[in-house]
């Protein structure tokens, strides 16, 4: 029996022409980077969910703008399937601080990167740089979940 799709929202935050990325693999189990965000909780709007997730994962307060990408991941073995909606966001308050800690213990590293620096990183979705810098599609086809 298949599991229900999981809905998530993610933030595309360009600040001084650098994109904010997080590593959400506790204990350094993966070198995979992604945009901050997470699962949507029932009863709250996607922008409200996203603002909460970004604050938890980075300590930043953001203004959530329009959607810019819909992306899907799946893992056939487990039946996991996630649909992610990415929103353009701007920083409303805060800075990245070395003493910050994700209260849920999921994100352990976060950083701003240039488009050139992304060439040396593993990240998902594949279209993230193109979307962030305004040259990418609004829909990224189904990808296998990477670890």
Secondary structure as a PSIPRED ss2 file (coil, helix, strand):
# PSIPRED VFORMAT (PSIPRED V4.0)

   1 X C   1.000  0.000  0.000
   2 X C   1.000  0.000  0.000
   3 X C   1.000  0.000  0.000
   4 X C   1.000  0.000  0.000
   5 X C   1.000  0.000  0.000
   6 X E   0.000  0.000  1.000
   7 X E   0.000  0.000  1.000
   8 X E   0.000  0.000  1.000
   9 X E   0.000  0.000  1.000
  10 X E   0.000  0.000  1.000
  11 X E   0.000  0.000  1.000
  12 X E   0.000  0.000  1.000
  13 X E   0.000  0.000  1.000
  14 X E   0.000  0.000  1.000
  15 X E   0.000  0.000  1.000
  16 X C   1.000  0.000  0.000
  17 X C   1.000  0.000  0.000
  18 X E   0.000  0.000  1.000
  19 X E   0.000  0.000  1.000
  20 X E   0.000  0.000  1.000
  21 X E   0.000  0.000  1.000
  22 X E   0.000  0.000  1.000
  23 X E   0.000  0.000  1.000
  24 X C   1.000  0.000  0.000
  25 X C   1.000  0.000  0.000
  26 X H   0.000  1.000  0.000
  27 X H   0.000  1.000  0.000
  28 X H   0.000  1.000  0.000
  29 X C   1.000  0.000  0.000
  30 X C   1.000  0.000  0.000
  31 X C   1.000  0.000  0.000
  32 X E   0.000  0.000  1.000
  33 X E   0.000  0.000  1.000
  34 X E   0.000  0.000  1.000
  35 X C   1.000  0.000  0.000
  36 X C   1.000  0.000  0.000
  37 X E   0.000  0.000  1.000
  38 X E   0.000  0.000  1.000
  39 X E   0.000  0.000  1.000
  40 X C   1.000  0.000  0.000
  41 X C   1.000  0.000  0.000
  42 X C   1.000  0.000  0.000
  43 X C   1.000  0.000  0.000
  44 X C   1.000  0.000  0.000
  45 X C   1.000  0.000  0.000
  46 X H   0.000  1.000  0.000
  47 X H   0.000  1.000  0.000
  48 X H   0.000  1.000  0.000
  49 X H   0.000  1.000  0.000
  50 X H   0.000  1.000  0.000
  51 X H   0.000  1.000  0.000
  52 X H   0.000  1.000  0.000
  53 X H   0.000  1.000  0.000
  54 X H   0.000  1.000  0.000
  55 X H   0.000  1.000  0.000
  56 X H   0.000  1.000  0.000
  57 X H   0.000  1.000  0.000
  58 X H   0.000  1.000  0.000
  59 X C   1.000  0.000  0.000
  60 X C   1.000  0.000  0.000
  61 X E   0.000  0.000  1.000
  62 X E   0.000  0.000  1.000
  63 X E   0.000  0.000  1.000
  64 X E   0.000  0.000  1.000
  65 X E   0.000  0.000  1.000
  66 X E   0.000  0.000  1.000
  67 X E   0.000  0.000  1.000
  68 X E   0.000  0.000  1.000
  69 X E   0.000  0.000  1.000
  70 X E   0.000  0.000  1.000
  71 X E   0.000  0.000  1.000
  72 X E   0.000  0.000  1.000
  73 X E   0.000  0.000  1.000
  74 X E   0.000  0.000  1.000
  75 X E   0.000  0.000  1.000
  76 X C   1.000  0.000  0.000
  77 X C   1.000  0.000  0.000
  78 X C   1.000  0.000  0.000
  79 X C   1.000  0.000  0.000
  80 X E   0.000  0.000  1.000
  81 X E   0.000  0.000  1.000
  82 X E   0.000  0.000  1.000
  83 X E   0.000  0.000  1.000
  84 X E   0.000  0.000  1.000
  85 X E   0.000  0.000  1.000
  86 X E   0.000  0.000  1.000
  87 X E   0.000  0.000  1.000
  88 X E   0.000  0.000  1.000
  89 X E   0.000  0.000  1.000
  90 X E   0.000  0.000  1.000
  91 X E   0.000  0.000  1.000
  92 X E   0.000  0.000  1.000
  93 X E   0.000  0.000  1.000
  94 X C   1.000  0.000  0.000
  95 X C   1.000  0.000  0.000
  96 X C   1.000  0.000  0.000
  97 X C   1.000  0.000  0.000
  98 X C   1.000  0.000  0.000
  99 X C   1.000  0.000  0.000
 100 X C   1.000  0.000  0.000
 101 X C   1.000  0.000  0.000
 102 X C   1.000  0.000  0.000
 103 X C   1.000  0.000  0.000
 104 X C   1.000  0.000  0.000
 105 X C   1.000  0.000  0.000
 106 X C   1.000  0.000  0.000
 107 X C   1.000  0.000  0.000
 108 X C   1.000  0.000  0.000
 109 X E   0.000  0.000  1.000
 110 X E   0.000  0.000  1.000
 111 X E   0.000  0.000  1.000
 112 X E   0.000  0.000  1.000
 113 X E   0.000  0.000  1.000
 114 X C   1.000  0.000  0.000
 115 X H   0.000  1.000  0.000
 116 X H   0.000  1.000  0.000
 117 X H   0.000  1.000  0.000
 118 X H   0.000  1.000  0.000
 119 X C   1.000  0.000  0.000
 120 X C   1.000  0.000  0.000
 121 X C   1.000  0.000  0.000
 122 X E   0.000  0.000  1.000
 123 X E   0.000  0.000  1.000
 124 X C   1.000  0.000  0.000
 125 X C   1.000  0.000  0.000
 126 X C   1.000  0.000  0.000
 127 X C   1.000  0.000  0.000
 128 X H   0.000  1.000  0.000
 129 X H   0.000  1.000  0.000
 130 X H   0.000  1.000  0.000
 131 X H   0.000  1.000  0.000
 132 X H   0.000  1.000  0.000
 133 X C   1.000  0.000  0.000
 134 X C   1.000  0.000  0.000
 135 X C   1.000  0.000  0.000
 136 X C   1.000  0.000  0.000
 137 X C   1.000  0.000  0.000
 138 X C   1.000  0.000  0.000
 139 X E   0.000  0.000  1.000
 140 X E   0.000  0.000  1.000
 141 X E   0.000  0.000  1.000
 142 X E   0.000  0.000  1.000
 143 X E   0.000  0.000  1.000
 144 X E   0.000  0.000  1.000
 145 X C   1.000  0.000  0.000
 146 X C   1.000  0.000  0.000
 147 X C   1.000  0.000  0.000
